[in-house]
C-alpha cells in the first residue's frame, strides 16, 4: 500500500486519462490495484474528477473496463481473494460484480 493512493491522486490531477489507460494485455491501473488488494487505490480511482458534473460516471467506466480476456477489476480481485476490494467495487460500481468475461464467468466464478 505504502502511499499508492497518494500517487494515484497526483496522477489523477496531472494526467487523468492515464488512469484508464490499458497495458498490452488490457489491464488498467484498476486491474493492477484489484489484483494487489489495494482497496484504497480502487476508492481513489472511483472518485469523480474535480471539475466534472456530479452525475458524471467516469469512475464506473474506469472500474468496469475489461482486459483482453474480458475480466474486470472485480474478476481480478475475486481471483486473488481480495474481499475488501470486492466490497469497494460493490459500493462504487456494483454492476461489475455481475459482469461476465469472455468465458461467461462472473467474479463469483473465479
C-alpha positions in Angstrom: 0.0 0.0 0.0 2.7 2.5 1.1 1.2 5.6 -0.3 0.0 4.3 -3.7 -3.3 6.1 -3.3 -1.4 9.4 -3.0 0.5 8.7 -6.2 -2.8 7.9 -8.0 -4.3 11.1 -6.7 -1.4 13.1 -8.2 -1.6 11.3 -11.5 -5.3 11.9 -11.5 -4.7 15.6 -11.1 -1.9 15.8 -13.7 -2.8 13.1 -16.2 -6.3 11.8 -15.5 -6.6 9.9 -18.8 -3.7 7.6 -17.9 -5.8 6.2 -15.0 -8.0 4.4 -17.6 -5.2 3.5 -20.0 -4.6 -0.2 -20.5 -1.3 -2.0 -20.9 -0.5 -4.6 -23.6 -2.8 -7.2 -22.1 -5.6 -4.8 -21.4 -5.1 -4.3 -17.7 -5.7 -0.8 -16.3 -4.4 0.6 -13.1 -7.7 -0.6 -11.6 -6.9 -4.2 -12.6 -3.5 -3.9 -11.0 -4.8 -2.4 -7.8 -7.5 -5.0 -7.6 -5.0 -7.8 -8.0 -2.8 -6.3 -5.4 -5.6 -5.9 -2.9 -5.2 -2.1 -2.8 -8.8 -1.1 -1.9 -7.7 2.5 -1.1 -6.4 2.8 -4.7 -9.7 1.5 -6.0 -11.5 4.0 -4.0 -9.4 6.9 -5.4 -9.8 5.6 -8.9 -13.6 5.6 -8.3 -13.6 9.3 -7.2 -15.3 11.8 -9.5 -12.6 14.0 -11.2 -12.5 17.6 -10.0 -14.5 20.0 -12.1 -16.8 17.4 -13.6 -20.6 17.4 -13.2 -21.8 15.4 -10.2 -23.7 13.0 -12.4 -20.5 12.0 -14.4 -20.0 8.3 -14.2 -16.3 8.4 -15.2 -15.4 6.1 -12.2 -17.8 3.4 -13.4 -16.1 3.4 -16.8 -12.7 3.0 -15.3 -13.7 0.4 -12.8 -15.8 -1.6 -15.4 -13.1 -1.7 -18.1 -12.2 -5.2 -19.3 -8.9 -6.7 -20.2 -8.1 -8.9 -23.2 -9.9 -11.9 -21.7 -12.9 -9.8 -20.6 -12.0 -9.6 -16.9 -13.0 -6.5 -14.9 -11.1 -5.4 -11.8 -13.8 -7.3 -9.9 -12.8 -10.6 -11.6 -9.2 -10.0 -10.7 -9.9 -9.1 -7.1 -12.1 -12.2 -6.7 -9.5 -14.4 -8.3 -6.9 -13.2 -5.7 -9.4 -13.4 -2.8 -9.4 -9.6 -2.0 -12.6 -9.3 -0.1 -12.1 -5.6 0.8 -11.6 -4.7 -2.9 -14.8 -6.5 -3.8 -16.7 -4.5 -1.2 -15.4 -1.2 -2.5 -16.2 -2.2 -6.1 -19.7 -3.2 -4.9 -20.1 0.2 -3.5 -18.7 2.2 -6.4 -19.5 0.1 -9.4 -22.0 -2.6 -8.4 -22.7 -3.8 -11.9 -19.2 -5.1 -12.2 -19.9 -7.8 -9.7 -22.3 -9.5 -12.2 -20.4 -8.6 -15.3 -19.3 -11.7 -17.4 -15.9 -12.1 -19.0 -15.2 -13.8 -22.4 -15.8 -17.2 -20.9 -19.1 -16.2 -19.4 -17.7 -16.1 -15.9 -18.8 -13.5 -13.3 -16.3 -12.6 -10.5 -18.1 -15.3 -8.4 -16.8 -18.0 -10.8 -13.2 -17.0 -10.0 
